[in-house]
Amino acid sequence: MNVQAIEEVQKDSVLTLKDCINIALKNSPVIKKYGYNYGISKHNVSIAKSAFFPKIGVGTGYNLSDTEARRMSTNSHIYSAEANLNMLIFNFGKANANIRMQKFNMITALYNFDNIVLDSIFDVKTNYYGVLAARAAVDINKAYVDINERNYQRTKAYFDEGIKSKIDLVNAEVNLSESKVSLVEAQKTYKNAMVKLNNSMYIAFSPQYEIEPTETFNYKEHLYSVNLVELDKKNDLSVLPENISDATLSAVAEKAEILTDYKFEEFPYTFEKSVELAYENRPDIKAYDATIKAMKENLLYIKRSYYPDVTASAGYGFRDLNSTNSFNVGVNLSSNVNIMQKKHEIDTGKLQVDLAENEMELLKQNIYFEVQNYYVNMIELEKQVPLLAVKVRQTLENFELADGRYSVGLGDYIQLQDAKVQYNNAQHNYVETIYRYNVARANLEKAMALEQEVTLKIEDMKK
């Protein structure tokens, strides 16, 4: 699916990942720059082809002369007009080599365009996942503050009844304050993630909008709001909570789970096949290949500059002196070469070709290790996700047990706090790992230059 005409975000609109990619591809000035470069390269091909088109010259003039001698003087008024036509017939392949060089430069510009489109798509993907992960972290921290608020109220009630010591109440206050600090930090991270997403879509003054989670980054709540308008809004988190009538924790703790059961499709390619596809698909490899071919044609052009140009010419002239008319045709052979300069230009051209071929080999090696790195990361994270999901459930169960023991006086506050921290950390690790997996998979797809459902072709730049 090619990019659609979505350039602005409407207030309270609901955007999917595909919508965000569409907006970025339409708005990106970087993509437009590479599109303009491709247009310039097309005209350079036409300029090179024009060497075989005739050159037309016209001229006119009026001459006045006055001559005086001892016994006589003469003067003349002469009007003249002339036209000529020159055309290249043959130059031993120099013009053809230049045409082919410009064509390869045009192909290079096309693949550079495709490469920047690919970069833009995956920049949006990474930042979109970043917003989802940051929002999940905010929700986890909000739930953790709620847990600590209720625990503070319960501990305060126990202290008032003389059941728990002052140190338990102080610890409950400290833990509540720390959870609020963590919430503020998570909210800052979330706003920064939104800034990055808007930046990747090139929308500086976006209204509030909603984003949908992806299949591999799902939420219990379907939509999440993105709002950068009220950046200066302040909430006083330093005050202790008001009395809460229900201070039990088990139901609240269960609601703190943010993500639904995580599902993902198995990556369809082996490592070897992934490298093979990367070599086949990567626009930068294709661009390098076209550049090398262009440099070889340029070298050929330099070598052939020793040969002369064969041109044909025709001209017509008129002078009003005695109504003189003239017409001429001819074939010309001409050459003008600095032999020493051309020798060094040829040597330089050969070295440039060798350098480009060496760069191509280096690029392929870098791509191999790039794909290998992303593939290993993705596979390892793929294995960790279900294990961390189990750990979340286990730490939740442990927290509920510790909470129950503390409620009836069988457990101490340190055990309860350890269980809370383990449960909270398990959720954060789970969300972070899912985020890292999505990013690793996106990076691998980018390294392989896999075909994208939403993309932009050079033809679409004319629309």
Secondary structure, 3 states (H helix, E strand, C coil): CECCCCCCCCCCCEECHHHHHHHHHHHCHHHHHHHHHHHHHHHHHHHHHHHHCCEEEEEEEEEEEEEECCCCEEEEEEEEEEEEEEEEEECCCHHHHHHHHHHHHHHHHHHHHHHHHHHHHHHHHHHHHHHHHHHHHHHHHHHHHHHHHHHHHHHHHHHHCCCCCHHHHHHHHHHHHHHHHHHHHHHHHHHHHHHHHHHHHCCCCCCCEEECCECCECCCCCCEEECCCCCCCCCCCCCCCCCCCCCCCHHHHHHCCCCCCCCCCCCCCCHHHHHHHHHHHCHHHHHHHHHHHHHHHHHHHHHHHHCCEEEEEEEEEEECHHHEEEEEEEEEEECCCCHHHHHHHHHHHHHHHHHHHHHHHHHHHHHHHHHHHHHHHHHHHHHHHHHHHHHHHHHHHHHHHHHHHHHCCCCCHHHHHHHHHHHHHHHHHHHHHHHHHHHHHHHHHHHHCCCCCCECCHHHHHC
